[in-house]
Amino acid sequence: MPSTREIRRRIRSVKNLSQITRAMEMVSASKMRRAQRNVLATRPYSDRMLDLMGELTARIVGPRTGTLLEVRQPIRAVGIVVITPDRGLAGSLVSNVLRRTGRFILEQREQDRGVKVLTIGKKGRDFLVRNGQALTAEVTKLGDYPSLADTLGIATNLINGFLDGSYDEAYVVYSQFVNTLTQRPVVKRLIPVDPPTEPAEKMNDYNYEPDQQDVLRELLPRFVEVQLYQAVLESIASEHSARMVAMRNATDNAKELGRELTLTY
């Protein structure tokens, strides 16, 4: 049995640890609130763009070859963007996203499709490199409040790769922010763009300048960029929420251990 001196030392260590995790919880809570505001602020813009694109595609009847609406068969190559945090201590969030990524890559290879991976975040990059996956592009150190310009490089890579035939489809894997306690790993197709189908009686009669075809052609790349940016914001909000909960659990565990050590002492 440890001596009373050893127990006192362990009590001090546990108390210090609980103070650290409590501070990290408070920092994550502050960052989470701002990240949530960023996610909620971009959703109306993304939703309105989706509505407008649905109206345009419903009105325009013509070939879609050479645009981001083109559906190709057979699918030979798939591009995938994996979004993870740069740091750990976020509970099971990172492992859930990486597990979903691994399953998706295996599914594509079982169908004899080539997979090209692009990563945003150190955790995903390090995991894929350790497992022998070659990366087409990577972005790290975006920070807690990135701008749209910070993700344009990856979005442009996907768009140009689809248009020149390097990819037949492009997906993004990220952690969707549901609420403070729930973050869900999601695989979402970015390209080809799948516009909504809206009943004709619900469509608005707009006048487009220069014309509908040109507006749609310019709108599609912007839509892909916004969708990728939205996924990054969702991942950041999920990261801070998961870290806040993980640090709260760590604080509670440390306090419980401290009480047990005090009783033993």
Secondary structure, 3 states (H helix, E strand, C coil): CCCHHHHHHHHHHHHHHHHHHHHHHHHHHHHHHHHHHHHHHHHHHHHHHHHHHHHHHHHCCCCCCCCCCCCCCCCCEEEEEEECCCCCCCCCHHHHHHHHHHHHHHHHHHCCCEEEEEEECHHHHHHHHHCCCCEEEEECCCCCCCCHHHHHHHHHHHHHHHHCCCCCEEEEEEEEEEECCEEEEEEEEEECCCCCCCCHHHCCCCCCCCCHHHHHHHHHHHHHHHHHHHHHHHHHHHHHHHHHHHHHHHHHHHHHHHHHHHHHC
